[in-house]
Amino acid sequence: MMIGSFILIKTIETAPELDVSKIYATESTIIYDKDGNIIDELGIQKREWVSYQDISPVLIDAIIATEDSKFYEHSGADWQRFLVALIGNLQSGDFDQGASTLTQQLIKQTHLTSEKSIDRKIKELYLAIKIEKQLTKEQIIEAYLNYSPFGGGINGIQKAAEYYFGTTANDLTLSQAATLAGLVQAPENYRPDRYADSAEKRRDIVLKLMVKHGYITKDLANLAAAEPITDMLVYHKSDEFDNTKYQSFIDAVLNEIENKYDLDPYSGLQIYTTLDPEAQSLVYDIQNSNKYVDWSATGLAKSTDVQSGIVFMDTQTGQVRAIGGGVNEEGVERGVNFATQLKRQPGSTAKPIFAYGPAIEYLKWGSGTTLDDELYTYQDGSGRIVHNYNHEYQGRMTIRYALNKSLNVPAVKAFNAVGAKDVQAFAENLGFEFNDEETLYESMAIGGASTGYSPLQMAAAYATFGNGGIYNEPITVEKIITNDGTVIKADQESHRAISEETAYLLTDMLHTVMTEGTGTTANVGSMYLSGKTGTTNLDPSERSKYGYPDNAIRDSWFVGYSNYYTAAIWTGFNENKDGYITQSSQSKPWYVFNTLMKYLNPAGYEEPKRPSSIQSHSIEQESGDKDGEVQSPSKFTPSQYISSELFIKGHGPKGTSTRFQQLSTPKNFAGSYTGSALQFSWDHIKGYTLSTSEITSQIANAASLATKATNISQMPKLNPTESELRMMLKQIQIIGATVYDVYARDYAGSEVLLGSTTSNALTIDNVSIGDMARYKDFYIRARYENSGALTSENSNSITINCENCSKPVTIPNMKGWTKQQVEEWASTNGVNVSYSETASNEVDAGLVLSTSPATGTIFPGETLSVVIASAQLVVPNFKNESDFISQYQAWASLNSVNVSIKEEFHATLPKGAYIGSNPGIGSAISPGSTLTITISKGPKGNDSTTPPPSTGPDQSPDQSPDDLPDDENSGILGFPENDDSTD
């Protein structure tokens, strides 16, 4: 009880002073955009104040019946309603049940914000009771109706009566009054000019309440309800008075005026803001329509409950150009602004701020520095496992890749490598504030903030990366002129937060996120953009409470920038009970960023300028003896493992990697023969790989275990680990598996490949004794499947005992041997012989001409091929025979000789007479060769077609083959060509 009283007193002490002048301000505050154009006016001129006497009594009755039926009975608070609402709020954990009196609503509009909290409610009650002591009931309801918003940027009952119905506050009909009374609860949702059906239903509810509380009869209510809304309306040009699209930005301006400059924003100021009307209009349209982003595609029943907060600012100056405070803004001044007031965990958008940025700044890491993505626990002694979003551990990787794929383990490792103190200092330089008692936990590296941050804070931090490391406090106010003419320039904090090297490396790494990683959907290909996605999950207890699935998302973020503009986008639900972000709808912020840059960022691909202190080095991916290191490639490093990364000068790769080198020689090679199979075994070499099927099977098992486990005590020790297995699988995909090739060497010294395997054992089946007899010894080599350059040396050679195996016999030079000598040798050595003959004059007929094989060895039982020389052929003499051609044909056929016929003109020999042969008569000729016979065509010019054949030597003198012409036509035997042409 005492604690509750203490909290109540402290809350009241922090309440603002009651200032009645805020209600009756007589001067307008004018708000300008960045170009000096008026975007809004605050104060009496905008509202056109009307006195209580000039307000229709039926409207007053409608308002009281609907909003505060006990208005004339209470002193500022309806305690019965308040307690009922309080109990409901405490039970639900939310504070969305209002129960506010008209007096409380007036206080909220003039002195407080629309924040839903018990703290604000206490202050509201306190100030409502105080104002009831200073103002009459008539003054309070007069102020309430003059101050209330009525949608479309219309404030006050007089403006509302004119805009919607073309009348005055004093002349409103019952139906018109009931319509306006129903409008104040949700001005944008019940606007009769836009949502006539909803406005009619709400009006009818008001009429029933007026009957219930005795203000009108049922007949009057029915009569008023019969009048269509659309018949009462007068129409204006679209958005004539509608400044709703600017309201989120104006709210931020008013807060900045009060909190930063300690000025009353309603005191006749001229406020020059940083607002860009084009950007602000686009942001408003993005949030409140499906023209650019389809908000309805959330997979949820209540798509309108999905909220968003958007900040769009100048990267170089920190000036905010547009603010989207929420979806379906109601035009209420000082409403909840999800862009500037949100406090939500930023998910993976925190990684550049709380992990990799500090590591680059303080440890001089480069984009190629590596960390092992492995099974890892928080280092607080709890044993809690750090999970990646996909519950996988991929092994050693560069921090560029880790950020690109938004992995958690490397980020937490980076946090621990830097230390909480320096991480906090880094974040503070980017505008984040921490309490003295606040402890920075490792989970901050992956967005596990205890309080959370707004899109405005995240945008300011990322803009620092795009501004070369210079932090500019985000501002909405550029200049203020007070009512006495005093000019107040913008008070903006600006300082170097991080080094230009850190800013550049983060920008370069975040650009990779856009082109290759989780940010590709947000990217605009024709622009150089950098950015990061982020999501947070609902607590298991919350998922269970509301029946949400395990993959339900609470918040989805995107923060990104160019050289010119920075944008931060959050989407989610105001309360967990309202719904969750689905896997498919988490991309909404990505599309928002893409739209903003596509329409507002200057066209062209403009890269940031690289500092001279940033150097590019070739690295071997996955190298490094420990976390926070990386090594240069060796001469053996496969090209697929070499990439170029950025480092601060003097902090490049350390040493040369030894991962890829000539494979070590397999040890303990042994073998045996069973009589039908050879069996071999050996020790795996260092760095061997399993088969793809073995790896994938073990990875699946490891991933299953890791998914289910929350504490390291629940995980068995795996060897190889999941991260090692995934590196092994990648290696197989690039250079292939480790393969062992088993060889035999025959007695001729030739290498025979017996088989290959990825295992450390191999069995060769169906090996006969004859096969074994050919093998002299055996050995093994190791290689990568697709990289022969790294093949090992031969292992030790072994011989395998084969009791029944014969020894090989050396083949002698048998040329000139007799057939008997061959038979005797073959019989002595158990070798079979096959014979063939060929004519030759190299050796005498009947002797060995050659063998096959000619030299080397042969095993007993095998066959030696022997060629025996036969008698030499000579060209016979058939020239004097009348049928010499037929006789040469017959002889050639018997002796495997080809015959060719040539014809030539001859002055004395008749056509068809024998002239000569090549080789000549009596000359040697070999089987398979060609004998050319030349015959006469007769003398030139002889037209006789049937000359007598040549029959005798006195008609045809012998001619040697050398005398025969070379340029005459020839034909195949028996088919001489007819050629009657002349030269």
Secondary structure, DSSP 8 states (H G I E B T S, - for coil): -HHHHHHHHHHHHTS----GGGTT--S-EEEE-TTS-EEEEESHHHHT---GGGS-HHHHHHHHHHH-TTTTTSSS--HHHHHHHHHHHHHHT--------HHHHHHHHHHS----SHHHHHHHHHHHHHHHTTS-HHHHHHHHHHH-B-STT-BSHHHHHHHHHSS-TTS--HHHHHHHHHHTTSTTTT-TTT-HHHHHHHHHHHHHHHHHTTSS-HHHHHHHHTS-HHHH----STTSS--GGGHHHHHHHHHHHHHHH---TTSS-EEEE---HHHHHHHHHHHH-SSSS-TTTTSSS-GGGEEEEEEEEETTT-BEEEEE--TT----TT---TTTT--B--GGGGHIIIIIHHHHHHH---TT-EEEE-S-B-TTTT-BB---TTS---EEEEHHHHHHTT-HHHHHHHHHHH-HHHHHHHHHHTT----TT----GGGGGT--SS-B-HHHHHHHHHHHHTTTEEE--BSEEEEE-TT--EEE----EEE-S-HHHHHHHHHHHHHHHHHSTTGGG--TTS--EEEEEEEE--HHHHHHHT--TT-EEEEEEEEE-SSEEEEEEEEESSGGG--B-TTGGGHHHHHHHHHHHHHS-SS-------TTEEEEEEETT--SSTTB--B--TTS-GGGEEEEEEETT----SB--SSSS----EEEEEEE-SS-EEEEEE--TT----HHHHHHHHHHHHHHHHH-SBGGGS---SS-HHHHHHHHHHHHHH--EEEEEEEEETTS-EEEEEEESSSEEEE----HHHHHHEEEEEEEEEETTBGGG-------B----TT----EE----TT--HHHHHHHHHHHT-EEEEEEEE-SSS-TTSEEEEES-SSEE-TT-EEEEEEEE--EE----TTSTTHHHHHHHHHHHTT-EEEEEEEE-SSS-TT-EEEEES-TT-EE-TTSEEEEEEEEESTT---SS------TTTS----GGGS-SSS-EEETTB--------
